[in-house]
Amino acid sequence: MNRYFESLRPGDVSALHSVPDGLFLVRVDQARYRWQKQKPYYEISFAVLKPRHLIGCRISGRLYCTPRALWKLSWFLRDFGYDPELLRKDEIEDEALVDLWGVVKVSEVALHGISLLNFDALPPAARWEELSMFAGIDKPGRGVTQEEGAA
């Protein structure tokens, strides 16, 4: 079993100390079901693929599995390309979640003095170009040099 510790990462992996609010093209790096009596959830760790200046950073958050929150979990599974056959059977295999790709819109929320990341939107990876152009991500003057933008 591997454990990930953010502070062990070399300083040049990320341009920022923490992930800012915004849109990210991501790949599911790890997914674990966590049972809590009142709010079971999936703890999901995403590896950032774009924007370029944040490649290698990780975003971790929760997708709750309560009856009221299942719509967001279902949305995530469908749009990130989860196996439709397993979805029709109402089954989730943790291993099948790893390596799914998509776009995540992240915002930071404070709850009872604890800072948490909220996944506001989870569109499919195919919409990255459209959404990133609209948001002005990876354009010269926005953290990417002219040479990187041409690559």
N, CA, C and O of each residue as an XYZ file, in Angstrom:
604
protein
N       0.847     -1.180      0.000
C       0.000      0.000      0.000
C       0.890      1.240      0.000
O       1.811      1.349      0.810
N       0.620      2.146     -0.886
C       1.366      3.397     -0.963
C       0.582      4.505     -0.291
O      -0.646      4.545     -0.369
N       1.280      5.387      0.356
C       0.671      6.565      0.970
C       1.235      7.803      0.279
O       2.412      7.831     -0.081
N       0.420      8.804      0.098
C       0.835     10.031     -0.563
C       0.897     11.145      0.480
O      -0.061     11.357      1.222
N       2.023     11.853      0.534
C       2.202     12.974      1.437
C       2.585     14.183      0.612
O       3.655     14.214      0.004
N       1.726     15.164      0.589
C       1.910     16.351     -0.250
C       3.245     17.041      0.004
O       3.885     17.494     -0.945
N       3.678     17.132      1.243
C       4.892     17.886      1.565
C       6.171     17.186      1.124
O       7.234     17.806      1.166
N       6.121     15.935      0.707
C       7.300     15.223      0.237
C       7.632     15.536     -1.221
O       8.742     15.260     -1.676
N       6.693     16.100     -1.942
C       6.871     16.393     -3.363
C       7.936     17.467     -3.556
O       7.986     18.428     -2.788
N       8.796     17.318     -4.579
C       9.783     18.364     -4.871
C       9.091     19.685     -5.173
O       7.970     19.699     -5.683
N       9.743     20.776     -4.864
C       9.155     22.093     -5.022
C       8.802     22.478     -6.434
O       7.922     23.318     -6.625
N       9.444     21.906     -7.439
C       9.189     22.314     -8.814
C       8.021     21.588     -9.469
O       7.718     21.861    -10.630
N       7.358     20.675     -8.771
C       6.249     19.937     -9.374
C       5.043     20.838     -9.573
O       4.298     20.661    -10.537
N       4.838     21.784     -8.697
C       3.681     22.655     -8.788
C       4.110     24.108     -8.765
O       5.057     24.489     -8.078
N       3.391     24.908     -9.533
C       3.663     26.331     -9.530
C       3.018     27.009     -8.323
O       3.341     28.155     -8.011
N       2.127     26.324     -7.657
C       1.390     26.893     -6.540
C       1.480     25.986     -5.326
O       1.723     24.787     -5.466
N       1.288     26.540     -4.140
C       1.311     25.732     -2.920
C       0.025     24.953     -2.745
O       0.026     23.886     -2.131
N      -1.047     25.456     -3.262
C      -2.312     24.729     -3.192
C      -3.036     24.906     -4.518
O      -2.756     25.837     -5.273
N      -3.954     24.018     -4.785
C      -4.691     24.070     -6.040
C      -5.733     25.185     -5.948
O      -6.535     25.197     -5.013
N      -5.738     26.116     -6.895
C      -6.708     27.209     -6.870
C      -8.077     26.747     -7.359
O      -8.207     25.683     -7.964
N      -9.085     27.554     -7.091
C     -10.405     27.284     -7.657
C     -10.289     27.347     -9.174
O      -9.503     28.125     -9.713
N     -11.076     26.523     -9.858
C     -11.066     26.584    -11.312
C     -11.321     25.250    -11.970
O     -11.766     24.296    -11.332
N     -11.030     25.197    -13.268
C     -11.239     24.002    -14.084
C      -9.929     23.257    -14.277
O      -8.874     23.864    -14.461
N     -10.012     21.916    -14.232
C      -8.834     21.079    -14.394
C      -9.194     19.840    -15.188
O     -10.235     19.224    -14.958
N      -8.323     19.473    -16.131
C      -8.439     18.183    -16.790
C      -7.690     17.217    -15.887
O      -6.520     17.435    -15.572
N      -8.364     16.150    -15.472
C      -7.795     15.261    -14.457
C      -7.963     13.796    -14.829
O      -8.762     13.430    -15.690
N      -7.183     12.979    -14.149
C      -7.284     11.519    -14.239
C      -7.457     11.008    -12.813
O      -6.780     11.475    -11.897
N      -8.363     10.051    -12.622
C      -8.552      9.484    -11.290
C      -7.304      8.670    -10.957
O      -6.959      7.719    -11.657
N      -6.642      9.063     -9.881
C      -5.418      8.413     -9.447
C      -5.718      7.336     -8.403
O      -5.058      6.298     -8.348
N      -6.718      7.607     -7.586
C      -7.069      6.690     -6.511
C      -8.520      6.937     -6.101
O      -8.986      8.076     -6.099
N      -9.221      5.876     -5.759
C     -10.600      6.005     -5.283
C     -10.824      4.960     -4.193
O     -10.530      3.779     -4.374
N     -11.341      5.412     -3.080
C     -11.606      4.509     -1.960
C     -12.968      4.831     -1.361
O     -13.314      5.989     -1.127
N     -13.724      3.770     -1.122
C     -15.009      3.931     -0.454
C     -14.754      4.040      1.041
O     -14.005      3.245      1.608
N     -15.376      5.021      1.676
C     -15.253      5.222      3.124
C     -16.653      5.202      3.721
O     -17.514      6.007      3.368
N     -16.851      4.270      4.626
C     -18.159      4.159      5.241
C     -18.194      4.965      6.525
O     -17.355      4.795      7.410
N     -19.177      5.844      6.612
C     -19.493      6.566      7.835
C     -20.988      6.402      8.026
O     -21.750      6.401      7.059
N     -21.398      6.265      9.252
C     -22.805      5.976      9.544
C     -23.754      6.974      8.877
O     -24.745      6.574      8.265
N     -23.458      8.254      8.992
C     -24.367      9.258      8.446
C     -24.078      9.634      7.001
O     -24.998      9.963      6.252
N     -22.804      9.590      6.600
C     -22.447     10.048      5.250
C     -21.341      9.189      4.638
O     -20.172      9.569      4.696
N     -21.680      8.052      4.060
C     -20.643      7.297      3.350
C     -20.210      8.089      2.110
O     -20.990      8.855      1.545
N     -18.959      7.892      1.700
C     -18.457      8.663      0.571
C     -17.318      7.921     -0.129
O     -16.739      6.977      0.409
N     -17.018      8.379     -1.347
C     -15.824      7.958     -2.054
C     -14.802      9.067     -1.894
O     -15.075     10.231     -2.190
N     -13.629      8.695     -1.424
C     -12.513      9.625     -1.356
C     -11.758      9.462     -2.671
O     -11.233      8.388     -2.965
N     -11.706     10.528     -3.457
C     -11.132     10.450     -4.797
C      -9.937     11.384     -4.901
O     -10.005     12.552     -4.517
N      -8.850     10.852     -5.424
C      -7.642     11.634     -5.658
C      -7.441     11.725     -7.171
O      -7.346     10.715     -7.868
N      -7.380     12.958     -7.652
C      -7.188     13.216     -9.079
C      -5.768     13.706     -9.327
O      -5.228     14.473     -8.530
N      -5.164     13.271    -10.419
C      -3.894     13.815    -10.885
C      -4.230     14.863    -11.948
O      -4.955     14.570    -12.899
N      -3.710     16.068    -11.792
C      -3.989     17.147    -12.742
C      -3.173     16.940    -14.014
O      -1.957     16.761    -13.960
N      -3.855     16.966    -15.155
C      -3.211     16.829    -16.463
C      -3.094     18.170    -17.169
O      -2.155     18.383    -17.936
N      -4.021     19.065    -16.926
C      -4.008     20.425    -17.466
C      -4.768     21.313    -16.497
O      -5.709     20.840    -15.861
N      -4.405     22.560    -16.359
C      -3.472     23.368    -17.131
C      -2.022     22.933    -16.894
O      -1.684     22.307    -15.889
N      -1.198     23.293    -17.854
C       0.189     22.817    -17.888
C       0.979     23.156    -16.630
O       1.761     22.336    -16.150
N       0.783     24.349    -16.098
C       1.594     24.756    -14.948
C       1.232     24.005    -13.668
O       1.918     24.156    -12.657
N       0.179     23.207    -13.690
C      -0.201     22.425    -12.513
C      -0.094     20.916    -12.741
O      -0.561     20.135    -11.912
N       0.513     20.499    -13.851
C       0.674     19.071    -14.121
C       1.441     18.443    -12.966
O       2.464     18.966    -12.524
N       0.938     17.329    -12.491
C       1.592     16.623    -11.393
C       0.984     16.911    -10.037
O       1.218     16.170     -9.083
N       0.209     17.973     -9.938
C      -0.468     18.260     -8.669
C      -1.603     17.264     -8.467
O      -2.075     16.644     -9.420
N      -2.027     17.119     -7.250
C      -3.155     16.238     -6.947
C      -4.259     17.027     -6.290
O      -4.026     17.964     -5.527
N      -5.465     16.618     -6.611
C      -6.659     17.197     -6.015
C      -7.407     16.048     -5.354
O      -7.699     15.043     -6.001
N      -7.713     16.189     -4.096
C      -8.453     15.144     -3.396
C      -9.741     15.718     -2.846
O      -9.791     16.864     -2.398
N     -10.771     14.911     -2.886
C     -12.052     15.350     -2.362
C     -12.971     14.164     -2.168
O     -12.581     13.008     -2.327
N     -14.192     14.485     -1.823
C     -15.177     13.450     -1.529
C     -16.378     13.556     -2.451
O     -16.828     14.648     -2.799
N     -16.885     12.394     -2.838
C     -18.180     12.297     -3.507
C     -19.055     11.444     -2.591
O     -18.817     10.248     -2.423
N     -20.058     12.068     -2.011
C     -20.896     11.387     -1.022
C     -21.845     10.396     -1.676
O     -22.241     10.554     -2.831
N     -22.199      9.369     -0.909
C     -23.058      8.285     -1.393
C     -24.395      8.238     -0.662
O     -25.042      7.191     -0.628
N     -24.810      9.340     -0.086
C     -26.107      9.386      0.578
C     -27.189      9.469     -0.500
O     -26.899      9.869     -1.628
N     -28.416      9.103     -0.179
C     -29.487      9.167     -1.181
C     -29.613     10.544     -1.846
O     -29.876     10.635     -3.045
N     -29.426     11.613     -1.064
C     -29.546     12.963     -1.627
C     -28.372     13.345     -2.520
O     -28.501     14.247     -3.348
N     -27.222     12.673     -2.369
C     -26.026     13.046     -3.128
C     -25.692     12.073     -4.259
O     -24.711     12.281     -4.973
N     -26.478     11.028     -4.435
C     -26.168     10.037     -5.467
C     -26.203     10.604     -6.878
O     -25.549     10.064     -7.770
N     -26.953     11.683     -7.100
C     -27.008     12.289     -8.431
C     -25.608     12.736     -8.868
O     -25.244     12.573    -10.033
N     -24.813     13.306     -7.930
C     -23.482     13.791     -8.292
C     -22.530     12.622     -8.555
O     -21.718     12.684     -9.477
N     -22.624     11.566     -7.757
C     -21.801     10.375     -7.983
C     -22.144      9.758     -9.332
O     -21.248      9.371    -10.082
N     -23.429      9.665     -9.646
C     -23.874      9.120    -10.922
C     -23.382      9.982    -12.085
O     -22.943      9.458    -13.109
N     -23.457     11.286    -11.926
C     -22.990     12.249    -12.924
C     -21.497     12.041    -13.170
O     -21.056     11.975    -14.318
N     -20.731     11.939    -12.103
C     -19.300     11.700    -12.209
C     -19.013     10.403    -12.965
O     -18.205     10.395    -13.893
N     -19.660      9.319    -12.580
C     -19.425      8.016    -13.208
C     -19.746      8.051    -14.701
O     -18.968      7.562    -15.520
N     -20.878      8.625    -15.043
C     -21.300      8.683    -16.451
C     -20.350      9.543    -17.284
O     -19.897      9.118    -18.347
N     -20.051     10.740    -16.809
C     -19.260     11.675    -17.610
C     -17.768     11.349    -17.648
O     -17.072     11.777    -18.569
N     -17.271     10.611    -16.681
C     -15.864     10.222    -16.686
C     -15.642      8.894    -17.412
O     -14.509      8.420    -17.501
N     -16.709      8.294    -17.927
C     -16.575      7.096    -18.749
C     -16.529      5.789    -17.988
O     -15.903      4.828    -18.437
N     -17.184      5.744    -16.840
C     -17.239      4.499    -16.078
C     -17.974      3.429    -16.888
O     -18.851      3.749    -17.690
N     -17.622      2.176    -16.679
C     -18.188      1.040    -17.406
C     -19.728      1.068    -17.357
O     -20.309      0.914    -16.282
N     -20.393      1.262    -18.510
C     -21.855      1.350    -18.529
C     -22.543      0.075    -18.037
O     -23.619      0.137    -17.442
N     -21.922     -1.076    -18.285
C     -22.511     -2.334    -17.831
C     -22.565     -2.394    -16.301
O     -23.577     -2.795    -15.724
N     -21.471     -1.994    -15.653
C     -21.460     -1.964    -14.187
C     -22.431     -0.909    -13.660
O     -23.074     -1.107    -12.630
N     -22.531      0.200    -14.367
C     -23.453      1.261    -13.964
C     -24.902      0.782    -14.050
O     -25.709      1.092    -13.174
N     -25.238      0.029    -15.099
C     -26.596     -0.517    -15.232
C     -26.914     -1.490    -14.103
O     -28.067     -1.612    -13.687
N     -25.888     -2.182    -13.608
C     -26.070     -3.131    -12.498
C     -26.040     -2.433    -11.131
O     -26.184     -3.086    -10.098
N     -25.852     -1.102    -11.126
C     -25.714     -0.324     -9.894
C     -24.522     -0.781     -9.065
O     -24.595     -0.828     -7.837
N     -23.418     -1.120     -9.743
C     -22.205     -1.582     -9.073
C     -21.053     -0.621     -9.339
O     -20.906     -0.077    -10.433
N     -20.244     -0.431     -8.306
C     -19.033      0.369     -8.461
C     -17.857     -0.475     -7.991
O     -17.831     -0.942     -6.852
N     -16.882     -0.666     -8.882
C     -15.627     -1.326     -8.541
C     -14.581     -0.228     -8.375
O     -14.336      0.554     -9.293
N     -13.973     -0.179     -7.205
C     -12.973      0.859     -6.944
C     -11.860      0.859     -7.989
O     -11.425      1.920     -8.437
N     -11.400     -0.335     -8.376
C     -10.307     -0.432     -9.349
C     -10.725      0.099    -10.725
O      -9.890      0.607    -11.473
N     -12.008     -0.019    -11.055
C     -12.499      0.448    -12.351
C     -12.563      1.974    -12.424
O     -12.685      2.534    -13.513
N     -12.484      2.645    -11.290
C     -12.502      4.110    -11.270
C     -11.136      4.702    -11.622
O     -11.050      5.800    -12.171
N     -10.073      3.965    -11.301
C      -8.715      4.458    -11.545
C      -8.491      4.601    -13.053
O      -8.880      3.738    -13.840
N      -7.865      5.697    -13.426
C      -7.532      6.064    -14.811
C      -8.704      6.623    -15.619
O      -8.555      6.841    -16.821
N      -9.852      6.859    -15.007
C     -10.922      7.566    -15.720
C     -10.506      9.028    -15.864
O      -9.853      9.578    -14.977
N     -10.880      9.656    -16.973
C     -10.518     11.042    -17.248
C     -11.756     11.912    -17.309
O     -12.843     11.450    -17.657
N     -11.577     13.183    -16.962
C     -12.655     14.136    -17.082
C     -12.197     15.515    -16.642
O     -11.018     15.739    -16.369
N     -13.134     16.417    -16.580
C     -12.878     17.788    -16.159
C     -13.533     17.982    -14.794
O     -14.645     17.513    -14.551
N     -12.828     18.676    -13.915
C     -13.366     18.967    -12.588
C     -13.361     20.471    -12.388
O     -12.354     21.134    -12.636
N     -14.486     21.008    -11.939
C     -14.545     22.412    -11.526
C     -14.496     22.405    -10.010
O     -15.377     21.851     -9.352
N     -13.464     23.021     -9.463
C     -13.186     22.960     -8.029
C     -13.393     24.323     -7.388
O     -13.063     25.358     -7.967
N     -13.949     24.302     -6.179
C     -13.995     25.505     -5.355
C     -13.705     25.094     -3.918
O     -13.972     23.961     -3.517
N     -13.162     26.018     -3.159
C     -12.827     25.740     -1.765
C     -13.960     26.219     -0.876
O     -14.510     27.303     -1.073
N     -14.303     25.389      0.113
C     -15.391     25.700      1.032
C     -14.879     25.501      2.455
O     -14.108     24.577      2.715
N     -15.299     26.353      3.365
C     -14.962     26.186      4.783
C     -16.192     25.663      5.512
O     -17.267     26.260      5.450
N     -16.020     24.540      6.203
C     -17.115     23.928      6.937
C     -16.638     23.615      8.349
O     -15.737     22.798      8.538
N     -17.237     24.262      9.332
C     -16.857     24.085     10.735
C     -15.365     24.341     10.943
O     -14.710     23.636     11.711
N     -14.836     25.342     10.263
C     -13.434     25.706     10.402
C     -12.466     24.834      9.616
O     -11.253     25.022      9.707
N     -12.982     23.887      8.849
C     -12.138     23.001      8.042
C     -12.307     23.373      6.579
O     -13.428     23.517      6.091
N     -11.191     23.526      5.885
C     -11.222     23.868      4.468
C     -11.332     22.593      3.637
O     -10.512     21.685      3.769
N     -12.347     22.530      2.782
C     -12.585     21.369      1.928
C     -12.702     21.807      0.478
O     -13.066     22.947      0.188
N     -12.389     20.885     -0.433
C     -12.594     21.154     -1.858
C     -13.961     20.627     -2.254
O     -14.348     19.520     -1.881
N     -14.675     21.426     -3.004
C     -15.991     21.043     -3.493
C     -15.904     20.845     -4.998
O     -15.356     21.688     -5.708
N     -16.444     19.733     -5.487
C     -16.503     19.488     -6.917
C     -17.823     20.051     -7.427
O     -18.877     19.439     -7.258
N     -17.755     21.226     -8.054
C     -18.960     21.909     -8.521
C     -19.484     21.346     -9.830
O     -20.689     21.378    -10.081
N     -18.596     20.833    -10.664
C     -19.005     20.278    -11.955
C     -18.011     19.188    -12.344
O     -16.837     19.241    -11.978
N     -18.501     18.203    -13.091
C     -17.677     17.067    -13.500
C     -17.964     16.694    -14.957
O     -18.420     15.583    -15.226
N     -17.702     17.613    -15.908
C     -17.993     17.293    -17.314
C     -16.996     16.300    -17.906
O     -15.918     16.096    -17.348
N     -17.351     15.678    -19.039
C     -16.450     14.717    -19.692
C     -15.177     15.390    -20.220
O     -15.165     16.592    -20.486
N     -14.113     14.601    -20.367
C     -12.825     15.109    -20.853
C     -12.941     15.741    -22.238
O     -12.197     16.667    -22.559
N     -13.861     15.252    -23.053
C     -14.035     15.774    -24.411
C     -14.400     17.263    -24.420
O     -14.238     17.929    -25.443
N     -14.884     17.787    -23.305
C     -15.271     19.204    -23.242
C     -14.149     20.108    -22.747
O     -14.345     21.317    -22.621
N     -12.960     19.536    -22.462
C     -11.860     20.334    -21.914
C     -11.503     21.523    -22.801
O     -11.425     22.648    -22.307
N     -11.285     21.304    -24.094
C     -10.873     22.391    -24.990
C     -11.883     23.534    -24.963
O     -11.514     24.700    -24.827
N     -13.141     23.191    -25.091
C     -14.209     24.197    -25.087
C     -14.244     24.972    -23.773
O     -14.290     26.202    -23.770
N     -14.221     24.251    -22.671
C     -14.326     24.897    -21.360
C     -13.080     25.688    -21.004
O     -13.182     26.767    -20.422
N     -11.894     25.167    -21.346
C     -10.664     25.870    -21.005
C     -10.511     27.148    -21.828
O      -9.989     28.143    -21.326
N     -10.957     27.133    -23.081
C     -10.898     28.350    -23.892
C     -11.839     29.401    -23.324
O     -11.505     30.586    -23.289
N     -13.013     28.972    -22.879
C     -13.980     29.894    -22.298
C     -13.441     30.507    -21.005
O     -13.671     31.682    -20.720
N     -12.716     29.688    -20.223
C     -12.190     30.156    -18.942
C     -10.831     30.843    -19.078
O     -10.320     31.394    -18.103
N     -10.229     30.818    -20.296
C      -8.941     31.475    -20.502
C      -7.782     30.712    -19.883
O      -6.802     31.327    -19.462
N      -7.868     29.394    -19.818
C      -6.822     28.567    -19.216
C      -5.789     28.206    -20.272
O      -6.128     27.981    -21.433
N      -4.507     28.150    -19.854
C      -3.380     27.776    -20.714
C      -3.181     28.722    -21.889
O      -2.794     28.295    -22.977
N      -3.443     29.990    -21.674
C      -3.162     30.978    -22.710
C      -1.946     31.792    -22.288
O      -1.694     31.918    -21.090
N      -1.179     32.352    -23.230
C      -0.043     33.188    -22.858
C      -0.488     34.282    -21.892
O      -1.539     34.897    -22.069
N       0.334     34.513    -20.867
C      -0.004     35.519    -19.859
C      -0.837     34.939    -18.736
O      -1.161     35.659    -17.791
N      -1.201     33.655    -18.801
C      -2.003     33.030    -17.762
C      -1.225     31.868    -17.138
O      -1.817     30.847    -16.788
N       0.112     32.017    -16.996
C       0.918     30.990    -16.363
C       1.616     30.071    -17.348
O       2.314     29.146    -16.932
N       1.444     30.301    -18.645
C       2.104     29.482    -19.653
C       2.838     30.401    -20.613
O       2.280     31.397    -21.074
N       4.092     30.070    -20.916
C       4.860     30.927    -21.813
C       4.451     30.703    -23.251
O       3.775     29.722    -23.560
N       4.852     31.602    -24.133
C       4.514     31.520    -25.540
C       5.002     30.197    -26.147
O       4.277     29.570    -26.919
N       6.239     29.762    -25.800
C       6.789     28.522    -26.337
C       5.974     27.317    -25.883
O       5.720     26.415    -26.682
N       5.557     27.280    -24.612
C       4.762     26.175    -24.106
C       3.403     26.117    -24.785
O       2.887     25.036    -25.066
N       2.828     27.282    -25.046
C       1.526     27.341    -25.691
C       1.578     26.797    -27.113
O       0.583     26.263    -27.603
N       2.720     26.922    -27.782
C       2.854     26.437    -29.149
C       3.112     24.941    -29.210
O       2.900     24.310    -30.246
N       3.569     24.373    -28.101
C       3.908     22.923    -28.091
C       2.699     22.047    -28.119
O       2.824     20.822    -28.114
